[in-house]
C-alpha cells in the first residue's frame, strides 16, 4: 500500500492488473479487426529479449505476476524482475502503458 501511495505521489498511475483486464474486456469489441495484421516494427522492441517480449505479451493480456509465473513456470520474483526490465526498456511508467503498447503494436488482442 505504501508503494502505491508513493507511486501516486510521484505522479504515476496505480491500476491493478485485474482492473486492466476488465477494461480490456469491456472495450475489446470496439477495437478494429486490423489487430490481425503483422506486428509493426518499433525500436522499443529491439532491446527486449525473447522472454521479455513474452512477458510484454502476457502483460498486454492483462495477466498478473502470479499468472505470468504460472504460464512460464517462473517464480513471482523472477516475473517481477522481467516486468521491471520490460517497463524500463520500452519507456513505460506502468503496466497500463505496456498494455497500450502491446495493443498498438498488435502483439496481443483481447482473449
Secondary structure, 3 states (H helix, E strand, C coil): CHHHHHHHHCCCCCCCHHHHHHHHHHHHHHCCHHHHCCCCCCHHHHCCCHHHHHHHHHHHCCCCHHHHHHHHCCCHHHHHHHHHHHHHHHCCCCHHHHHHHHHHCCCCCCC
